[in-house]
Amino acid sequence: MSVTIGQRVEDFTATGTGDTVLSLSDFRGKQVVVYFYPKASTPGCTTEGGDFRDRKADFDQANTVILGVSRDGLQAQENFKAKQGFNFTLVSDKDEALCRRFDVIKLKKMYGKESLGIERSTFLIDTQGNLAREWRGVKVPGHVDEVLTAARELHAAS
């Protein structure tokens, strides 16, 4: 079952950096950005994470929490976060439970080979736990600003 705009996102529990176990319900009363990226410490993912890091104070003002998710193991996530100075939680989704819930695992082609991987995607969940916006097949340049604008608009409307 995938998420649908306007519908409640089923609660989930995940393991995050900083030895945290978090649930979506932990953030009730706050907006949540869940962004999925293909692989820690790769160029596009580093740029995207850096953009979220650099705008975190703006997301905080919009009552919005940021969660980055990939299939990398927890140690790889910890290293990525430390090296890049990310100021938000990264989630390890090795079993792909979150990836499948948000339907971001897609058949990708790279160098003529096909494999299953994460399609870069972002989801904005409102303060009640409902999916407010989604961006699929994301291109990194300008994306975080677009998400921030949506988060601000949603916050202003609440």
C-alpha positions in Angstrom: 0.0 0.0 0.0 1.4 3.4 -1.0 0.8 6.8 0.3 -1.8 9.1 -1.2 -2.1 12.9 -1.1 -4.8 14.0 1.4 -4.7 10.6 3.2 -3.2 9.7 6.5 0.3 8.2 6.3 0.4 5.0 8.3 2.6 5.3 11.4 6.0 3.9 11.0 9.0 3.2 13.2 12.6 3.5 11.9 16.2 3.5 13.1 17.9 6.9 12.7 21.3 8.4 13.3 22.3 9.3 16.9 21.1 5.9 18.1 17.4 7.0 17.7 14.3 5.0 17.1 11.6 7.3 15.8 8.0 7.0 14.7 6.0 9.3 12.5 3.6 9.7 15.5 6.5 11.3 17.5 6.2 14.3 15.3 2.4 14.9 15.6 1.8 18.6 15.7 4.8 19.2 13.4 5.1 19.0 9.7 7.5 16.4 8.4 9.6 16.3 5.3 10.6 12.7 4.4 13.1 12.7 1.6 14.5 9.6 0.0 17.9 9.6 -1.7 19.7 6.8 -3.5 23.0 6.5 -1.7 24.9 8.2 1.0 28.1 10.1 0.1 27.3 10.3 -3.6 27.4 13.7 -5.4 23.7 14.4 -5.9 22.8 13.0 -2.4 25.5 15.1 -0.8 24.2 18.3 -2.6 20.6 17.6 -1.7 21.4 16.9 2.0 23.6 20.0 2.1 20.7 22.1 0.8 18.4 20.7 3.5 21.1 21.3 6.1 21.6 24.9 4.9 17.9 25.7 5.1 17.1 23.8 8.3 16.5 27.0 10.3 13.9 28.0 7.7 12.2 24.6 8.0 12.3 25.0 11.8 10.4 28.3 11.5 7.8 26.6 9.3 7.3 24.0 12.1 8.8 21.3 9.9 11.1 18.4 10.8 13.5 16.9 8.1 14.1 13.2 7.8 16.5 11.8 5.1 16.0 8.1 4.2 18.1 5.7 2.1 18.9 2.0 2.1 22.3 2.5 3.5 23.2 0.9 6.8 23.3 2.9 10.0 27.1 3.3 10.1 27.1 4.6 6.5 24.4 7.1 7.5 26.3 8.1 10.7 29.5 8.7 8.6 27.5 10.7 5.9 25.9 12.9 8.5 29.1 13.6 10.4 31.2 14.3 7.3 28.6 16.7 5.9 27.5 18.3 9.2 23.9 17.4 8.6 21.7 18.9 11.4 18.8 16.5 10.9 18.2 12.7 11.3 19.1 10.3 8.6 17.2 7.0 8.6 18.6 3.6 7.6 16.0 1.6 5.7 18.0 -1.5 4.8 14.9 -3.7 4.7 13.2 -1.1 2.4 10.0 -1.0 4.5 9.7 2.8 4.2 10.9 2.8 0.6 8.1 0.4 -0.3 5.5 2.2 1.8 6.2 5.4 -0.1 6.7 3.5 -3.4 10.1 4.9 -4.2 11.8 1.6 -5.3 12.0 1.7 -9.1 13.8 -0.1 -11.9 16.7 2.1 -12.9 19.2 1.9 -15.7 22.8 2.9 -15.2 25.6 2.1 -17.7 23.3 -0.2 -19.6 22.5 -2.3 -16.5 19.1 -2.5 -14.8 18.7 -2.6 -11.1 16.2 -1.7 -8.4 17.0 1.5 -6.6 15.5 4.5 -4.9 13.9 7.1 -7.1 14.8 10.5 -5.5 11.5 11.6 -3.9 10.3 13.9 -1.2 7.1 13.9 0.8 5.5 16.6 3.0 3.3 15.4 5.8 1.0 17.8 7.7 0.7 18.2 11.4 -2.1 15.6 11.6 -0.1 13.0 9.7 -1.7 13.4 6.3 0.3 13.5 3.1 0.1 17.1 1.9 2.6 17.1 -1.1 4.9 14.8 -3.0 7.7 15.2 -5.4 8.9 12.2 -7.4 11.8 11.9 -9.8 13.4 14.9 -8.1 16.1 16.9 -9.7 18.3 18.4 -7.0 18.9 22.0 -8.1 16.2 24.2 -6.6 14.3 21.3 -5.0 14.8 22.2 -1.4 13.6 25.7 -2.0 10.4 24.3 -3.6 9.8 22.1 -0.6 10.5 24.9 1.8 7.9 27.1 0.0 5.3 24.3 0.3 6.1 23.8 4.0 5.8 27.6 4.6 2.4 27.7 2.7 1.1 24.7 4.6 2.2 26.1 8.0 0.6 29.5 7.2 -2.7 27.8 6.3 -2.8 25.8 9.6 
